[in-house]
Amino acid sequence: MKFTKMQGLGNDYLYIYGEVPENVSDLAVKYSDRHFGVGSDGLIFISPSNKADFKMSIFNADGSIAKMCGNGIRCVGKFLYEKGYTDDTVLKIETLSGIKTLILKVVFGKVKSVSVDMGKTTVESDISLISTDREFTATPVSVGNPHIVIFVNGVEDFPIERYGKILEKHPHFSGGVNVEFAEVKDGYIRMRVWERGSGITLACGTGACATVSAAVKKGLVPSGEFITVKLDGGDLQVKYTEDSVFMTGGAEFIAEGETYD
């Protein structure tokens, strides 16, 4: 199986162009392992679509299916353009959370950044959740996939592994949930993430969109303006409106390879 390893703000996946195999969950677990496999946050298959320009299928490192990945879809745009599958700079990508529009910024034949229209987010009323020895006020947000955003003081040193792995599988969420811990700073948001099915990752694009959406609803940041979200892997620019959320960031190639069974 030939693959391309790419990363968006350190959120790394193995990208394969072709149809999804039947044993994809087993492959995701095997090749995502960072000691006995290639090492990644999961596998992303890119294939033709009868609904959009291309289709994106995401499988987490534990073999589970993900509906959407903001960092992953930016890499899909760069992959398709620079590998010659398309010469369009505006692409429609089919995902399990709907069709997303990508706008590629191309300079001298290279994709320098990708803007994504993530569609409308749904921000629900705050809920209280208990994880081990602590009760949290969490804001549920749907970005086509489920998130909870928790604003804390001192997010840099916050023990996200201790609480994230419990909250991910909290019984309030039947299929699990992505957990964002965030702190609003002067002019930006600092965010760290525990991703459903992958654990701590360096970045989460949909999580950044969820966090800005929650912050706008709480009156912590303005609507209709790009907000810098600083993640462990780098920065994203996110703008919330009532009709849609827009995310802009980079995507990079790491390596090409071929797996062996």
C-alpha positions in Angstrom: 0.0 0.0 0.0 1.6 3.2 -1.1 1.1 6.2 1.2 2.1 9.8 1.7 2.7 11.0 5.2 1.5 14.6 5.7 0.9 16.9 8.7 -1.1 20.0 9.4 0.2 21.7 12.6 1.6 18.3 13.7 -1.6 16.5 13.2 -0.1 13.7 11.0 -1.9 11.1 8.9 -1.0 8.6 6.2 -2.8 9.6 2.9 -3.7 7.0 0.4 -5.4 7.6 -3.0 -7.8 4.8 -3.8 -10.9 2.9 -2.5 -11.1 2.0 1.2 -10.2 -1.7 1.8 -12.4 -3.9 3.9 -9.8 -4.4 6.6 -9.2 -0.6 7.0 -9.7 -0.5 10.7 -7.0 -3.2 11.2 -4.7 -1.3 8.9 -5.2 2.0 10.8 -4.2 0.4 14.1 -1.2 -1.4 12.6 0.3 1.4 10.6 -0.5 4.2 13.0 1.6 2.6 15.7 4.6 4.8 16.3 6.9 2.0 17.3 5.9 -1.0 15.2 4.2 0.8 12.3 4.8 4.0 10.3 3.4 6.2 13.0 0.4 8.6 12.6 -2.8 9.9 14.0 -4.6 7.6 11.6 -5.3 6.9 7.9 -7.0 9.2 5.4 -8.2 7.7 2.1 -9.0 9.9 -0.9 -11.2 8.6 -3.6 -13.5 9.7 -6.5 -16.9 11.1 -5.5 -20.3 11.2 -7.2 -21.4 14.1 -4.9 -18.3 16.3 -5.0 -14.8 16.6 -6.6 -13.3 14.0 -4.3 -14.2 12.0 -1.2 -12.3 11.9 2.1 -12.5 8.9 4.5 -10.8 9.2 7.9 -9.8 6.4 10.3 -8.3 7.1 13.7 -5.3 5.4 15.2 -7.6 3.1 17.2 -9.4 2.0 14.0 -12.5 4.0 14.6 -14.1 6.2 11.9 -13.9 10.0 12.1 -16.5 12.2 10.4 -14.2 15.2 9.8 -10.7 16.4 10.4 -9.9 20.1 9.8 -6.1 19.6 9.6 -6.6 16.5 7.5 -8.8 18.1 4.9 -6.2 20.9 4.3 -3.6 18.2 3.6 -6.1 16.6 1.2 -6.2 19.8 -0.8 -2.4 20.1 -1.0 -2.1 16.4 -1.9 -4.6 16.5 -4.7 -3.2 19.7 -6.3 0.5 19.0 -6.0 0.2 15.4 -7.1 -1.7 16.4 -10.2 -5.1 15.0 -9.5 -6.6 18.4 -10.1 -5.6 21.9 -11.3 -8.5 23.6 -9.6 -7.9 25.9 -6.7 -11.4 25.6 -5.3 -12.4 22.1 -4.4 -15.5 20.4 -3.0 -14.7 17.5 -0.7 -17.3 14.9 0.4 -17.0 13.9 4.1 -19.2 12.2 6.6 -20.1 15.6 8.0 -21.1 17.0 4.6 -19.4 18.6 1.6 -16.7 21.1 2.5 -15.2 23.8 0.2 -11.5 24.3 0.0 -9.7 27.4 -1.3 -6.1 26.8 -2.1 -3.5 29.5 -2.1 -1.0 28.5 -4.7 2.4 30.2 -5.2 4.7 29.0 -8.0 2.8 25.7 -8.2 2.9 24.9 -4.5 0.0 25.1 -2.1 1.1 27.5 0.7 -2.2 27.5 2.7 -5.7 26.2 2.5 -8.9 27.9 3.7 -11.8 25.7 4.5 -15.5 26.6 4.7 -16.4 24.2 7.6 -20.1 24.9 7.4 -22.4 25.9 10.3 -21.5 24.9 13.8 -24.1 24.1 16.5 -23.3 25.4 20.0 -25.4 23.9 22.8 -26.0 25.1 26.3 -23.3 24.4 28.9 -23.4 21.1 30.8 -21.7 19.9 33.9 -19.5 16.8 33.6 -17.6 14.9 36.3 -14.2 13.4 35.5 -12.5 11.5 38.4 -12.1 14.2 41.1 -13.3 17.3 39.3 -16.5 18.8 37.8 -16.2 20.7 34.6 -18.5 23.2 32.8 -18.4 22.1 29.2 -19.8 23.6 26.0 -20.9 21.0 23.5 -20.3 22.0 19.9 -21.0 20.1 16.7 -18.6 20.8 13.7 -20.0 17.8 11.9 -18.3 15.8 14.6 -18.8 16.1 18.4 -16.7 18.4 20.6 -16.8 19.8 24.1 -15.0 23.0 24.9 -13.8 23.6 28.5 -12.3 27.0 29.4 -9.7 26.7 32.1 -7.0 28.9 33.7 -3.4 27.8 33.1 -4.1 25.6 30.1 -0.3 25.2 29.4 0.1 23.1 32.6 -3.4 21.6 32.7 -3.3 17.8 33.0 -5.3 17.1 29.9 -4.3 13.4 29.7 -5.7 12.8 33.2 -9.1 14.3 32.4 -9.3 14.0 28.6 -9.3 10.2 28.5 -12.2 10.1 31.0 -14.3 12.9 29.4 -13.8 11.4 25.9 -15.8 8.3 27.0 -18.2 10.1 29.3 -21.7 8.4 29.3 -23.3 11.6 28.2 -21.8 11.0 24.8 -22.8 7.6 23.4 -20.1 7.6 20.6 -17.4 9.5 22.5 -16.4 13.1 22.1 -13.4 15.3 21.3 -12.3 17.4 24.2 -10.8 20.9 23.9 -9.2 22.7 26.9 -8.8 26.4 26.1 -7.8 29.7 27.6 -8.7 33.2 26.1 -5.6 35.4 26.1 -5.0 38.9 25.0 -5.9 38.8 21.3 -5.8 35.0 20.8 -7.0 31.7 22.2 -4.6 29.0 23.5 -6.0 25.6 23.0 -4.9 22.0 23.7 -6.8 18.9 22.7 -7.6 15.3 23.5 -8.9 13.8 20.3 -11.5 11.0 20.3 -9.7 7.8 19.2 -6.2 9.3 19.1 -5.6 10.9 22.5 -3.4 14.0 22.8 -2.5 15.5 19.4 -0.6 18.6 18.5 -3.6 20.2 16.8 -7.2 19.7 15.8 -8.8 21.9 13.1 -12.4 21.1 14.0 -11.5 21.6 17.6 -10.2 25.1 16.9 -13.5 25.8 15.1 -15.5 24.5 18.0 -13.5 26.5 20.5 -13.9 29.8 18.6 -17.6 29.1 18.2 -18.0 28.5 21.9 -15.9 31.6 22.8 -18.1 33.8 20.5 -21.3 32.5 22.1 -19.9 33.2 25.5 -18.9 36.7 24.5 -15.2 36.1 24.9 -14.2 36.9 21.4 -15.9 38.8 18.6 -18.0 37.3 15.8 -17.1 37.8 12.1 -13.3 38.3 12.7 -10.4 35.9 12.3 -9.2 34.8 15.7 -5.7 33.2 16.1 -5.9 29.8 17.8 -2.5 28.7 19.2 -2.2 25.0 19.4 0.8 22.8 20.3 1.6 22.3 16.6 1.2 25.9 15.5 -1.5 28.5 14.7 -4.8 28.5 12.9 -6.9 31.4 11.9 -10.6 30.9 12.6 -13.6 33.1 11.8 -17.1 32.4 13.2 -20.3 33.6 11.6 -23.9 32.5 12.2 -23.9 30.7 8.8 -20.5 29.2 8.7 -17.0 28.9 10.3 -13.9 29.5 8.2 -10.5 28.0 9.0 -7.1 28.8 7.4 -3.8 27.1 7.9 -0.9 25.2 6.4 -0.3 21.6 5.3 3.0 19.9 4.6 4.4 16.7 3.1 6.6 14.6 5.3 7.5 11.4 3.4 6.4 8.9 0.8 6.5 5.2 1.4 5.1 1.7 0.9 3.8 -0.7 3.5 4.6 -4.4 3.6 2.5 -7.3 5.1 
